[in-house]
Amino acid sequence: MFNKVVFIARLKELRTGHNLTMKRLGEHVGVIKQAVGNWETGERVPTLETTVAIADFFGVSLDFLTGRSDDPWLHKPASMLQGVDQHDLELLRRMPVGEDDQERR
């Protein structure tokens, strides 16, 4: 189930964690900055197509972005993991994603 509260928090966390303005994120996913602002305030939600573009841009799964999972790597397409050995995959899973994780760096 889509968790709007988690989506809002994760979107803002990912955007600010990558030092992106609303305008820059909007440019990357094909919308204006007001649309990003509306998503982050919960006034509106992006289309499925745009939500996929956001997840792809940040390299996280749709399940993570929409609050269905706390694992940002869950359900990654196999093509994205070609050539990644098990050790490297485990290192990727441990990489910080959110604001709380950045404090551990």
Contact map, one row per residue, 1 for C-alpha under 8 A:
111000000000000000000000000000000000000000000000000000000000000000110000000000000000000000000000000000000
111100100000000000000000000000000000000000000000000000000000000001110000000000000000000000000000000000000
111111100000000000000000000000000000000000000000000000000000000001110000000000000000000000000000000000000
011111110000000000000000000000000000000001000000000000000000000001100000000000000000000000000000000000000
001111111000000000000000000000000000000001000000000000000000000000000000000000000000000000000000000000000
001111111100000000000000000000000000000000000000000000000000000011100000000000000000000000000000000000000
011111111110000000000000000000000000000000000000000000000000000011100000000000000000000000000000000000000
000111111111000000000000000000000000001111000000000000000000000000000000000000000000000000000000000000000
000011111111100000000000000000000000000100000000000000000000000000000000000000000000000000000000000000000
000001111111110000000000000000000000000000000000000000000000000010000000000000000000000000000000010000000
000000111111111000000000000000000000000100000000000000000000000010000000000000000000000000000000000000000
000000011111111100000000000000000000000100000000000000000000000000000000000000000000000000000000000000000
000000001111111110000000000000000000000000000000000000000000000000000000000000000000000000000000011000000
000000000111111111000000000000000000000000000000000000000100000000000000000000000000000000000000110000000
000000000011111111111100100000000000000000000000000000000000000000000000000000000000000000000000000000000
000000000001111111111000000000000000000000000000000000000000000000000000000000000000000000000000000000000
000000000000111111110000000000000000000000000000000000000000000000000000000000000000000000000000011000000
000000000000011111110000000000000000000000000000000000000000000000000000000000000000000000000000000000000
000000000000001111111000000000000000000000000000000000000000000000000000000000000000000000000000000000000
000000000000001111111111100000000000000000000000000000000000000000000000000000000000000000000000000000000
000000000000001100111111100000000000000000000000000000000000000000000000000000000000000000000000000000000
000000000000001000011111110000001101100000000000000000000000000000000000000000000000000000000000000000000
000000000000000000011111111000011001000000000000000000000000000000000000000000000000000000000000000000000
000000000000000000011111111100001000000000000000000000000000000000000000000000000000000000000000000000000
000000000000001000011111111110001001000000000000000000000000000000000000000000000000000000000000000000000
000000000000000000000111111111111011000000000000000000000000000000000000000000000000000000000000000000000
000000000000000000000011111111111000000000000000000000000000000000000000000000000000000000000000000000000
000000000000000000000001111111100000000000000000000000001000000000000000000000000000000000000000000000000
000000000000000000000000111111100000000000000000010011001000000000000000000000000000000000000000000000000
000000000000000000000000011111110000000000000000010000000000000000000000000000000000000000000000000000000
000000000000000000000000011111111011000000000000000000000000000000000000000000000000000000000000000000000
000000000000000000000010011001111111000000000000000000000000000000000000000000000000000000000000000000000
000000000000000000000111111000111111100000000000000000000000000000000000000000000000000000000000000000000
000000000000000000000100000000011111110000000000000000000000000000000000000000000000000000000000000000000
000000000000000000000000010000111111111000010000000000000000000000000000000000000000000000000000000000000
000000000000000000000110110000111111111100000000000000000000000000000000000000000000000000000000000000000
000000000000000000000100000000001111111110000000000000000000000000000000000000000000000000000000000000000
000000000000000000000000000000000111111111111000000000000000000000000000000000000000000000000000000000000
000000010000000000000000000000000011111111111100000000000000000000000000000000000000000000000000000000000
000000011011000000000000000000000001111111100000000000000000000000000000000000000000000000000000000000000
000000010000000000000000000000000000111111110000000000000000000000000000000000000000000000000000000000000
000110010000000000000000000000000000011111111000000000000000000000000000000000000000000000000000000000000
000000000000000000000000000000000000011111111000000000000000000000000000000000000000000000000000000000000
000000000000000000000000000000000010011011111100000000000000000000000000000000000000000000000000000000000
000000000000000000000000000000000000011001111110000000000000000000000000000000000000000000000000000000000
000000000000000000000000000000000000001000011111111000000000000000000000000000000000000000000000000000000
000000000000000000000000000000000000000000001111111000000000000000000000000000000000000000000000000000000
000000000000000000000000000000000000000000000111111100000000000000000000000000000000000000000000000000000
000000000000000000000000000000000000000000000111111110000000000000000000000000000000000000000000000000000
000000000000000000000000000011000000000000000111111111000000000000000000000000000000000000000000000000000
000000000000000000000000000000000000000000000111111111100000010000000000000000000000000000000000000000000
000000000000000000000000000000000000000000000001111111110000010000000000000000000000000000000000000000000
000000000000000000000000000010000000000000000000111111111000000000000000000000000000000000000000000000000
000000000000000000000000000010000000000000000000011111111100000000000000000000000000000000000000000000000
000000000000000000000000000000000000000000000000001111111111110010000000000000000000000000000000000000000
000000000000000000000000000000000000000000000000000111111111100000000000000000000000000000000000000000000
000000000000000000000000000110000000000000000000000011111111000000000000000000000000000000000000000000000
000000000000010000000000000000000000000000000000000001111111000000000000000000000000000000000000000000000
000000000000000000000000000000000000000000000000000000111111100000000000000000000000000000000000000000000
000000000000000000000000000000000000000000000000000000111111110110000001100100000000000000000000000000000
000000000000000000000000000000000000000000000000000000110011111110000001111100000000000000000000000000000
000000000000000000000000000000000000000000000000001100100001111111000000000000000000000000000000000000000
000000000000000000000000000000000000000000000000000000000000111111111001011000000000000000000000000000000
000000000000000000000000000000000000000000000000000000000001111111111111110000000000000000000000000000000
000001100110000000000000000000000000000000000000000000100001111111110001000000000000000000000000000000000
011101100000000000000000000000000000000000000000000000000000011111111000000000000000000000000000000000000
111101100000000000000000000000000000000000000000000000000000001111111100000000000000000000000000000000000
111000000000000000000000000000000000000000000000000000000000001111111100000000000000000000000000000000000
000000000000000000000000000000000000000000000000000000000000001101111111010000000000000000000000000000000
000000000000000000000000000000000000000000000000000000000000000100111111000000000000000000000000000000000
000000000000000000000000000000000000000000000000000000000000000100001111110000000000000000000000000000000
000000000000000000000000000000000000000000000000000000000001101110001111110000000000000000001000100000000
000000000000000000000000000000000000000000000000000000000001100100000011111100000000000000001000000000000
000000000000000000000000000000000000000000000000000000000000101100001011111100000000000000000000000000000
000000000000000000000000000000000000000000000000000000000000101000000000111110000000000000000000000000000
000000000000000000000000000000000000000000000000000000000001100000000000111111011000000000000000000000000
000000000000000000000000000000000000000000000000000000000000000000000000001111111000000000000000000000000
000000000000000000000000000000000000000000000000000000000000000000000000000111111100000000000000000000000
000000000000000000000000000000000000000000000000000000000000000000000000000011111100000000000000000000000
000000000000000000000000000000000000000000000000000000000000000000000000000111111100000000000000000000000
000000000000000000000000000000000000000000000000000000000000000000000000000111111111000000000000000000000
000000000000000000000000000000000000000000000000000000000000000000000000000001111111000000000000000000000
000000000000000000000000000000000000000000000000000000000000000000000000000000001111100000000000000000000
000000000000000000000000000000000000000000000000000000000000000000000000000000001111110110000000000000000
000000000000000000000000000000000000000000000000000000000000000000000000000000000011111110000000000000000
000000000000000000000000000000000000000000000000000000000000000000000000000000000001111111000000000000000
000000000000000000000000000000000000000000000000000000000000000000000000000000000000111111100000000000000
000000000000000000000000000000000000000000000000000000000000000000000000000000000001111111110000000000000
000000000000000000000000000000000000000000000000000000000000000000000000000000000001111111111000000000000
000000000000000000000000000000000000000000000000000000000000000000000000000000000000011111111100000000000
000000000000000000000000000000000000000000000000000000000000000000000000000000000000001111111110000000000
000000000000000000000000000000000000000000000000000000000000000000000000000000000000000111111110000000000
000000000000000000000000000000000000000000000000000000000000000000000001100000000000000011111110000000000
000000000000000000000000000000000000000000000000000000000000000000000000000000000000000001111111000000000
000000000000000000000000000000000000000000000000000000000000000000000000000000000000000000111111100000000
000000000000000000000000000000000000000000000000000000000000000000000000000000000000000000000111110011000
000000000000010000000000000000000000000000000000000000000000000000000001000000000000000000000011111011000
000000000100110010000000000000000000000000000000000000000000000000000000000000000000000000000001111111000
000000000000100010000000000000000000000000000000000000000000000000000000000000000000000000000000111111100
000000000000000000000000000000000000000000000000000000000000000000000000000000000000000000000000011111110
000000000000000000000000000000000000000000000000000000000000000000000000000000000000000000000001111111111
000000000000000000000000000000000000000000000000000000000000000000000000000000000000000000000001111111111
000000000000000000000000000000000000000000000000000000000000000000000000000000000000000000000000001111111
000000000000000000000000000000000000000000000000000000000000000000000000000000000000000000000000000111111
000000000000000000000000000000000000000000000000000000000000000000000000000000000000000000000000000011111
